[in-house]
Amino acid sequence: MPAAVETNPGMRTERSRWAAPLALALWVLCLLGLAVTAWFDHLLRQGGRPDLAQLGAGGVTLVLGAVSAATAGAVLASRRPRHPVGWLLLAFALLPQALTNAAEGYARYGLLVRPGGLPAASYVAVLASGTFIPGLGLLGFILLLTPTGSLPSSRWRWWAWVAAAVPAAFLVSWLLGVPRLDPDSPLRTVHNPMAIPALVEPLRTVYGTASPATAITLVVAAASLVLRFRRARGVERQQLRWLTLAAALAPLAVLATAAGIVTEHLTLAGWAAGLYLALLPMAIGAAIARYRLYDLDRIVSRTLTYGLLTVLLGGAYAGWSSGSVSFSARVAAWSSPGRPWRWPGCSSRPAAACSGRSTVASTGAATTRP
């Protein structure tokens, strides 16, 4: 027994030695993926296809979400290497976000701007089109294992196998059964070189069934957090309150995003969605790291106060913007070249008043003339 007790600290030290450098390397790889995406956007604009760039107005969502998940994952993985959520956050930042968008830029440039200029561009396009599926699986396990790093109970083990098997079947059937890429994608005309023609119909049935089943696994994973919160006591309940704070801010993010889309301020919509997506990994990381658990009431009250103030200021700004635009339109209409100038209010007053006002103006001009 004493020997076993001595071995465990050594094993922990050995794990911590490689955990921090590996987490840092994965975080740097995420940033490199975003940098490669920006470089391919530059090449696409030089090639005369700026419409294919990914980091436009909506690119803020991608950058903030990827950097936030990678940062929270790297901190958790380096400080608590035995906790799986840190590594899952790093994988979520890399696979369906940073590396996928770099691969998408590679495929768009190699297939649409310089066809044949980059090797294996069609294979890269197919792989990039399917990485959202393991991303959904990773998100499901992040929710299932937060904040303790283990399932809610032993009775959830069979569901964990289901949550892993369903996205795996979805991914394999998608890669081998889709003859062409997503019809809404710029690469919709690209033929899938990995597709097996004889299995297209059976595999279509598989991914047609696995797609809603994957969505169900996410709903169940989110419900597991609610179940945890109802049963949790002490520290675990305080940890889950970080996620409650993030959920409480969701309506503000939705309203701000919808307002940006309706008013065609896509940059505002991208920032609102991006900031909220960046908040979720940070809330998960704070919950697992047990950051300021017992100061959370003060943090929540301040956050709600600042959120309400932001909404009020945003509403005032929107009202001022619409009023100024309306006023500018009226001034432009009054001063248009084809319309004679009238004093404001002359249309509803007697002609004598208007002629008198113009007479006074002309008299004043004459008296000031040298």
Secondary structure by P-SEA (a helix, b strand, c coil): caaaaaaaaaaaaaaaaaaaaaaaaaaaaaaaaaaaaaaaaaaaaaacccccccccccaaaaaaaaaaaaaaaaaaaaaccccaaaaaaaaaaccccaaaaaaaaaaaaacccccccccaaaaaaaaaacaaaaaaaaaaaaaaaccccccccccaaaaaaaaaaaaaaaaaaaaaccccccccccccccccccccccaaaaaaaaaaaaaaaaaaaaaaaaaaaaaaaaacccaaaaaaaaaaaaaaaaaaaaaaaaaaaaacaaaaaaaaaaaaaaaaaaaaaaaaacccccaaaaaaaaaaaaaaaaaaaaaaaaaaaaaaaaaaaaaaaaacccccccccccccccaaaaaaaaaaaaaaaaaacc
